[in-house]
Amino acid sequence: MKRDEVAELAGSCGLGAWTAFGVLAMVMVGHDGIPLFADADLLSWSVGHRPGVAVALARGLTGTGTGVVPYELAVLAALVAGRTLRQRALAVALCLGCLGTGQALRYAVMALVTRPRPPLTDWATHASGWAFPSGHTTTAALTAGLLIIAVRVRGPRGSTLLTLVIGVWGASVGLTRVYLGVHWFTDVVGGWLFALGWIGFCLSAVARWLPGRWTPGTTDTARGAAEPTGGTAGPNAHGTGTDGRATKAERGEGHAPDDPGRRGRSRPA
């Protein structure tokens, strides 16, 4: 896709996701943070289906959505997307900036909505702060988005399967928050919508305003490809070399004479 098309599509997706996020947040504020839709039913199911192995796996998976792991994966995404040293350095700054700024905005939204978490008796892991949007969900979804963009930019063999695996990981981290009882399901949905909106905005901005030669995934090899090299003397339009001397074809050296009746090689004068 062209850069303008990418910018328009990403911007439209981001705007749509943030519109849905805003509607969900206003509904939540209007109901004073009480459980919405299927929140209570999903929490009750999770509490009643917690074998020890499943809880241990959920805790391990949910741990990848916080701490240093998402930032390491963001750096990995930048290194995959860039081709040159300059592009990779810029991509690292952009990916870390996208993830860090998204975290700051999420904290601001949490402080404005102030939605309580589920009852403490239902928790199966540690948690802190307000509930909406889910922090682990938002962080994992942002990181997964950066990785997917990097994979699609480079387009390696098996990129479709890799994209699917990354997407499943990002979604699963959010679902573990509901399973472990520290978030309502609408908190997780809010985290997904928030992350999609912010990724769309960042991608649209990069595609629209970043110069092409700095864009990760592109190369500068095309520049100067049509320029002749200085060490090669090719014939010009008049059959002479670039140094002004007659070419071998013009002097007739090493070629048969023009007279077809004569045989053999031509003699020098």
C-alpha positions as CSV (number, residue, x, y, z in Angstrom):
1,M,0.0,0.0,0.0
2,K,1.1,3.6,-0.6
3,R,2.0,5.8,2.3
4,D,-1.1,8.0,1.9
5,E,-3.4,4.9,1.9
6,V,-1.7,3.5,5.0
7,A,-2.1,6.9,6.8
8,E,-5.7,7.1,5.8
9,L,-6.6,3.5,6.8
10,A,-4.7,3.7,10.1
11,G,-6.2,7.0,11.0
12,S,-9.7,5.8,10.2
13,C,-9.2,2.6,12.3
14,G,-7.7,4.7,15.2
15,L,-10.5,7.2,15.1
16,G,-13.2,4.4,15.1
17,A,-11.5,2.6,18.0
18,W,-11.2,5.7,20.1
19,T,-14.8,6.6,19.4
20,A,-16.0,3.2,20.6
21,F,-13.7,3.6,23.6
22,G,-15.1,7.0,24.5
23,V,-18.7,5.7,24.3
24,L,-17.8,2.7,26.6
25,A,-16.1,5.1,29.1
26,M,-19.1,7.4,29.2
27,V,-21.5,4.5,29.7
28,M,-19.2,3.3,32.5
29,V,-19.1,6.7,34.2
30,G,-22.9,7.0,33.9
31,H,-23.4,3.7,35.7
32,D,-20.8,4.6,38.5
33,G,-18.5,1.7,37.5
34,I,-20.9,-1.1,38.2
35,P,-20.5,-4.4,36.2
36,L,-21.8,-4.0,32.6
37,F,-23.1,-6.6,30.1
38,A,-21.5,-10.0,30.8
39,D,-19.0,-8.7,33.4
40,A,-20.5,-10.5,36.4
41,D,-21.2,-13.8,34.5
42,L,-17.7,-14.1,33.2
43,L,-16.1,-13.3,36.6
44,S,-18.3,-16.0,38.2
45,W,-17.3,-18.5,35.6
46,S,-13.6,-17.7,36.1
47,V,-13.8,-18.1,39.8
48,G,-15.5,-21.5,39.5
49,H,-13.0,-22.9,37.0
50,R,-9.5,-22.4,38.4
51,P,-7.4,-25.6,38.5
52,G,-3.9,-25.0,39.8
53,V,-2.2,-25.6,36.5
54,A,-4.5,-23.1,34.7
55,V,-3.9,-20.5,37.3
56,A,-0.1,-20.9,37.1
57,L,-0.2,-20.6,33.3
58,A,-2.4,-17.5,33.5
59,R,-0.1,-15.9,36.0
60,G,2.9,-16.6,33.8
61,L,1.2,-15.2,30.7
62,T,-0.2,-12.1,32.5
63,G,3.3,-11.3,33.7
64,T,4.5,-10.8,30.0
65,G,2.1,-7.8,29.8
66,T,3.9,-5.6,32.3
67,G,7.4,-4.6,33.5
68,V,10.4,-4.7,31.2
69,V,9.1,-7.4,28.8
70,P,6.9,-5.1,26.6
71,Y,9.7,-2.6,26.2
72,E,12.1,-5.3,25.2
73,L,9.6,-6.5,22.6
74,A,9.1,-2.9,21.4
75,V,12.8,-2.6,20.8
76,L,12.8,-6.0,19.0
77,A,10.0,-4.7,16.8
78,A,12.0,-1.6,15.9
79,L,15.1,-3.7,15.0
80,V,13.0,-5.9,12.8
81,A,11.3,-3.0,11.0
82,G,14.4,-1.0,10.2
83,R,16.9,-2.0,7.5
84,T,19.7,0.6,8.0
85,L,21.3,1.7,11.3
86,R,19.7,5.1,11.0
87,Q,16.3,3.6,10.4
88,R,16.6,1.2,13.3
89,A,17.7,3.9,15.7
90,L,14.7,6.0,14.7
91,A,12.4,3.0,14.9
92,V,13.6,2.3,18.5
93,A,12.8,5.9,19.5
94,L,9.4,5.8,17.8
95,C,8.3,2.4,19.2
96,L,9.4,3.3,22.8
97,G,7.8,6.7,22.4
98,C,4.5,5.1,21.2
99,L,4.5,2.6,24.1
100,G,5.6,5.1,26.8
101,T,3.2,7.8,25.7
102,G,0.3,5.3,25.5
103,Q,1.0,4.3,29.0
104,A,0.9,7.9,30.2
105,L,-2.4,8.5,28.5
106,R,-3.8,5.3,30.0
107,Y,-3.0,6.4,33.5
108,A,-4.7,9.7,32.8
109,V,-7.9,7.9,31.7
110,M,-7.8,5.6,34.7
111,A,-7.6,8.6,37.0
112,L,-10.6,10.2,35.3
113,V,-12.9,7.2,35.1
114,T,-11.9,5.8,38.6
115,R,-13.7,2.4,38.1
116,P,-13.3,0.0,41.0
117,R,-11.9,-3.5,40.5
118,P,-13.9,-6.7,41.2
119,P,-14.2,-7.8,44.8
120,L,-10.8,-8.7,46.4
121,T,-12.1,-12.1,47.4
122,D,-12.1,-13.1,43.7
123,W,-8.5,-12.2,43.0
124,A,-6.0,-14.9,42.1
125,T,-3.1,-12.5,41.6
126,H,-1.8,-9.1,42.8
127,A,-3.2,-5.9,41.2
128,S,-3.2,-2.2,42.0
129,G,-4.8,1.0,40.8
130,W,-8.1,1.6,39.1
131,A,-9.7,-0.9,36.7
132,F,-10.5,0.9,33.5
133,P,-8.9,0.4,31.1
134,S,-6.9,-2.7,32.0
135,G,-3.2,-1.8,32.2
136,H,-1.8,-5.3,31.3
137,T,-4.3,-5.5,28.4
138,T,-3.4,-2.1,27.0
139,T,0.3,-2.7,27.3
140,A,0.2,-6.1,25.7
141,A,-2.0,-4.9,22.9
142,L,0.2,-1.9,22.1
143,T,3.3,-4.2,22.1
144,A,1.5,-6.8,19.9
145,G,0.5,-4.0,17.5
146,L,4.1,-2.8,17.2
147,L,5.4,-6.3,16.5
148,I,2.7,-7.0,13.9
149,I,3.5,-3.7,12.1
150,A,7.2,-4.7,12.1
151,V,6.4,-8.1,10.7
152,R,4.2,-6.8,8.0
153,V,6.7,-4.1,7.0
154,R,9.5,-6.7,6.5
155,G,7.2,-9.4,5.1
156,P,9.3,-12.5,6.0
157,R,8.3,-16.0,5.0
158,G,5.5,-17.2,7.3
159,S,4.5,-13.6,8.3
160,T,0.8,-14.5,8.3
161,L,1.3,-17.3,10.9
162,L,3.6,-15.1,12.9
163,T,1.1,-12.3,12.9
164,L,-1.6,-14.7,14.1
165,V,0.6,-15.9,17.0
166,I,1.5,-12.3,18.1
167,G,-2.2,-11.3,18.0
168,V,-3.2,-14.4,20.1
169,W,-0.6,-13.5,22.6
170,G,-1.8,-9.9,22.9
171,A,-5.4,-10.9,23.3
172,S,-4.6,-13.7,25.8
173,V,-2.9,-11.4,28.2
174,G,-6.1,-9.4,28.5
175,L,-8.2,-12.5,29.0
176,T,-6.0,-13.7,31.8
177,R,-6.9,-10.5,33.8
178,V,-10.5,-11.6,33.7
179,Y,-9.7,-15.2,34.6
180,L,-7.6,-14.1,37.5
181,G,-10.4,-11.9,38.8
182,V,-8.6,-8.6,38.9
183,H,-10.5,-6.9,36.0
184,W,-14.0,-6.9,34.6
185,F,-14.3,-8.0,30.9
186,T,-15.3,-4.4,29.9
187,D,-12.0,-3.2,31.3
188,V,-10.2,-5.6,28.9
189,V,-12.4,-4.5,26.0
190,G,-11.5,-0.9,26.9
191,G,-7.8,-1.7,26.9
192,W,-8.1,-3.3,23.4
193,L,-9.9,-0.3,22.0
194,F,-7.5,2.2,23.6
195,A,-4.5,0.3,22.2
196,L,-6.0,0.0,18.7
197,G,-6.8,3.7,18.7
198,W,-3.3,4.8,19.8
199,I,-1.5,2.5,17.4
200,G,-3.7,3.7,14.6
201,F,-2.9,7.3,15.4
202,C,0.9,6.7,15.7
203,L,1.0,4.7,12.5
204,S,-0.9,7.4,10.6
205,A,1.4,10.1,11.8
206,V,4.5,8.2,10.8
207,A,3.2,7.3,7.4
208,R,2.0,10.9,6.8
209,W,4.8,13.0,8.1
210,L,8.0,10.9,8.3
211,P,10.3,11.4,5.2
212,G,10.4,8.4,2.9
213,R,14.2,7.8,3.3
214,W,13.7,7.6,7.1
215,T,10.7,5.3,7.0
216,P,11.5,1.8,8.5
217,G,11.4,-0.9,5.9
218,T,12.7,1.2,3.0
219,T,16.2,1.3,1.5
220,D,18.3,4.0,-0.2
221,T,19.7,1.7,-2.8
222,A,17.5,3.1,-5.6
223,R,19.2,6.4,-5.3
224,G,22.0,6.8,-7.8
225,A,21.2,3.5,-9.6
226,A,20.9,5.3,-12.9
227,E,24.1,7.2,-12.6
228,P,27.1,5.8,-14.6
229,T,30.1,4.7,-12.8
230,G,33.3,6.7,-13.2
231,G,35.5,3.7,-14.0
232,T,33.6,2.5,-17.0
233,A,33.8,4.1,-20.4
234,G,30.7,3.2,-22.4
235,P,30.0,4.3,-26.0
236,N,28.2,7.5,-26.6
237,A,25.6,8.3,-29.2
238,H,28.3,8.9,-31.9
239,G,30.0,5.6,-31.4
240,T,32.9,7.0,-29.5
241,G,34.0,6.2,-25.9
242,T,33.6,8.6,-23.1
243,D,37.2,9.7,-23.6
244,G,36.5,11.0,-27.1
245,R,38.5,8.2,-28.9
246,A,36.9,6.1,-31.6
247,T,35.6,2.7,-30.5
248,K,37.0,-0.6,-31.7
249,A,33.9,-1.1,-33.9
250,E,34.5,2.2,-35.7
251,R,38.2,1.5,-36.3
252,G,37.4,-2.0,-37.7
253,E,40.0,-3.7,-35.6
254,G,39.3,-7.3,-35.0
255,H,36.3,-7.4,-37.4
256,A,35.7,-8.8,-40.9
257,P,36.0,-6.3,-43.8
258,D,33.0,-4.6,-45.2
259,D,33.5,-6.3,-48.6
260,P,31.8,-9.7,-48.4
261,G,33.9,-11.0,-51.2
262,R,37.1,-10.8,-49.2
263,R,37.9,-13.6,-46.7
264,G,39.8,-13.6,-43.6
265,R,40.7,-10.8,-41.3
266,S,41.4,-7.3,-42.5
267,R,44.9,-6.1,-42.6
268,P,46.0,-3.0,-40.9
269,A,46.9,-0.1,-43.3
